Amino acid sequence: MVELTVVLALLAVILCIAVVGLVSLVDRSRQRATMADMRAVAKGIEAYAASRGFLPDDASGSAGLRAALGSLGGRPVPTSDRWRHPFRYRRDGAGNYTLASLGKDGIDGDDISVATRDDYFRDIVLVNGRFTAAPE
């Protein structure tokens, strides 16, 4: 009976370690997919600006951005990150735009960096087609 209890305890420990690792892998894949979506949206914004001479309006947020850009490569423009929080899109009068994902928690906070790349609660920020806060 003692041997069976020890084996079950060891299996429980191994299972806990595996679950923690799996959650981290899922979050990392969501982070990478969010960045890929942000790059695609940035290309759509730049194509829109090149054809019309101005950036899409930011008054309606990411939903307005989707309406302005339509689809990219046959699929609708992503309006939220892979944690299902809406992207933040802003433009200024000087022709600059910012697209941000607020990370896993969906709360505006600290920006991500290479040193904090495994902190999935941090914000990913893309300005004018280039990441200013990214895990890479």
C-alpha positions as CSV (number, residue, x, y, z in Angstrom):
1,M,0.0,0.0,0.0
2,V,2.9,2.4,0.8
3,E,4.5,1.7,-2.5
4,L,1.3,2.4,-4.4
5,T,1.0,5.7,-2.5
6,V,4.5,6.7,-3.3
7,V,4.0,5.9,-7.0
8,L,0.8,7.9,-7.1
9,A,2.5,10.9,-5.4
10,L,5.3,10.8,-7.9
11,L,2.9,10.6,-10.8
12,A,1.0,13.6,-9.3
13,V,4.2,15.7,-9.1
14,I,5.2,14.8,-12.7
15,L,1.7,15.7,-13.9
16,C,1.8,19.1,-12.2
17,I,5.2,19.8,-13.8
18,A,3.8,18.8,-17.2
19,V,0.7,21.0,-16.9
20,V,2.7,24.1,-16.0
21,G,5.0,23.5,-19.0
22,L,2.0,23.0,-21.3
23,V,0.4,26.3,-20.1
24,S,3.6,28.1,-20.8
25,L,3.8,26.6,-24.3
26,V,0.2,27.6,-25.1
27,D,0.9,31.2,-23.9
28,R,4.1,31.3,-26.0
29,S,2.2,30.2,-29.1
30,R,-0.5,32.8,-28.5
31,Q,2.2,35.5,-28.1
32,R,3.8,34.5,-31.4
33,A,0.5,34.3,-33.2
34,T,-0.5,37.7,-31.8
35,M,2.7,39.2,-33.2
36,A,2.0,37.6,-36.6
37,D,-1.5,39.1,-36.6
38,M,-0.1,42.5,-35.6
39,R,2.3,42.4,-38.5
40,A,-0.5,41.5,-40.9
41,V,-2.7,44.3,-39.6
42,A,0.3,46.8,-39.9
43,K,0.7,45.8,-43.6
44,G,-3.0,46.4,-44.1
45,I,-2.8,49.8,-42.4
46,E,0.2,50.8,-44.6
47,A,-1.5,49.6,-47.8
48,Y,-4.6,51.6,-46.8
49,A,-2.5,54.7,-46.1
50,A,-0.6,54.3,-49.4
51,S,-3.8,54.1,-51.5
52,R,-5.8,56.8,-49.7
53,G,-3.1,59.1,-48.4
54,F,-4.1,58.9,-44.8
55,L,-4.4,56.4,-42.0
56,P,-7.6,54.6,-41.1
57,D,-9.7,56.4,-38.4
58,D,-9.1,55.3,-34.8
59,A,-12.3,56.6,-33.3
60,S,-14.0,53.1,-33.5
61,G,-11.0,51.2,-32.2
62,S,-10.2,47.8,-33.7
63,A,-13.7,47.3,-35.0
64,G,-13.4,50.4,-37.1
65,L,-10.0,49.2,-38.3
66,R,-11.6,45.9,-39.4
67,A,-14.3,47.9,-41.3
68,A,-11.7,50.1,-43.0
69,L,-9.3,47.3,-44.0
70,G,-11.8,44.7,-44.9
71,S,-9.8,41.5,-45.3
72,L,-6.2,40.5,-45.6
73,G,-5.4,37.7,-48.0
74,G,-9.0,36.5,-47.9
75,R,-9.5,36.4,-44.2
76,P,-10.9,39.1,-42.0
77,V,-8.6,41.6,-40.3
78,P,-7.9,40.3,-36.7
79,T,-9.3,42.8,-34.2
80,S,-8.2,41.0,-31.1
81,D,-5.1,39.2,-29.9
82,R,-5.0,35.5,-29.3
83,W,-6.1,35.9,-25.7
84,R,-9.3,37.5,-27.1
85,H,-8.6,41.0,-26.0
86,P,-9.1,43.8,-28.6
87,F,-6.1,45.4,-30.1
88,R,-5.6,49.0,-29.3
89,Y,-5.2,51.1,-32.5
90,R,-4.2,54.8,-32.3
91,R,-3.0,57.3,-34.8
92,D,-1.7,60.9,-34.5
93,G,-1.8,63.9,-36.8
94,A,1.7,63.3,-37.9
95,G,1.0,60.1,-39.8
96,N,2.1,57.7,-37.1
97,Y,0.1,54.8,-35.8
98,T,0.4,52.4,-32.8
99,L,-1.1,48.9,-32.5
100,A,-0.9,47.2,-29.2
101,S,-1.9,43.9,-27.5
102,L,-2.4,44.2,-23.8
103,G,-1.2,40.7,-23.2
104,K,-2.8,37.8,-21.4
105,D,-4.5,39.9,-18.7
106,G,-5.9,42.5,-21.1
107,I,-4.8,45.4,-18.8
108,D,-2.6,48.3,-19.9
109,G,0.7,47.8,-18.0
110,D,4.4,47.4,-18.6
111,D,5.7,46.7,-22.0
112,I,7.4,43.4,-22.8
113,S,11.1,43.2,-23.6
114,V,13.6,40.4,-24.4
115,A,14.4,40.1,-20.7
116,T,10.7,39.6,-19.8
117,R,9.6,37.6,-22.9
118,D,8.1,34.8,-20.7
119,D,5.9,37.3,-18.8
120,Y,2.7,37.0,-20.9
121,F,0.9,39.7,-19.0
122,R,3.1,42.4,-20.5
123,D,2.0,44.6,-23.5
124,I,3.3,44.1,-27.1
125,V,3.5,47.3,-29.0
126,L,4.0,48.0,-32.7
127,V,4.6,51.5,-33.9
128,N,4.6,52.3,-37.7
129,G,5.2,48.7,-38.6
130,R,8.0,48.0,-36.2
131,F,7.8,46.4,-32.7
132,T,8.9,48.8,-30.0
133,A,8.0,46.3,-27.2
134,A,8.3,42.7,-28.2
135,P,9.7,39.5,-26.8
136,E,12.2,39.1,-29.6
